[in-house]
Amino acid sequence: MFAYAFKLPPFKSQGEINSAEVCESLGSRTKSTAILRKVLPSRSSYSFDDSISGGHDTTGLSYRSTCQVTGDSNKILLNARTESLASESGASWLKWVKTTALSDGSVRSLTAFPAGAEAVASGNFAAIFIPCISEVENRSQQYNISLSVELGRPGGESTRSELIKLAKNAATFAHGKARCDMPLKLQDH
């Protein structure tokens, strides 16, 4: 009874993921909230830190966003990042995107899935490279958007599937927010 009154283990209260607090950069908050409720570990509270900047202008593309979700101990539960890059080969992008992971273990077993120019995922990491600004529109090189979402814990096939959905949701948001002129191709998983 004493432990319950003071919310000591094992009687911690379950925190709620409120869609109004979910990072805007993850795309549709309704869809993102449903996914986050499936993939995030149970915590007594959740905190969302979102940052969005830049976009398409006369000098090119300078879009960037970050979303970090932390729990009661301020441990990172999910990290999502998006940034504009000059067009490059899929192999070169894949090598680079692996360096952005919080954990080397997250990117050890990446397998491709159909989306954008390139897309890969594991049980706790998903990344998409989407064409954004064409050479013609930009009057220089093509620009793409690199987007990744990473869980702060190991996951399996079910979390891989949910992270792919979350990455596609965030890609839809980034594509619109950056004012891309190339079509967004997010094939059904």
Secondary structure, 3 states (H helix, E strand, C coil): CHHHHCCCCCCCCCCCCCCCCCCHHHCCHHHHHHHHHHHCCCCCCCEEEEEEECCEECCEECCEEEEEEECCCCCEEEEEEEEEEECCCHHHHHHHHHHCCCCHHHHCCCEECCCCCEEEECCCEEEEEEEEECHHHHCCCCEEEEEEEEECCCCCHHHHHHHHHHHHHHHHHHHHHCCCCCCCCCCCC
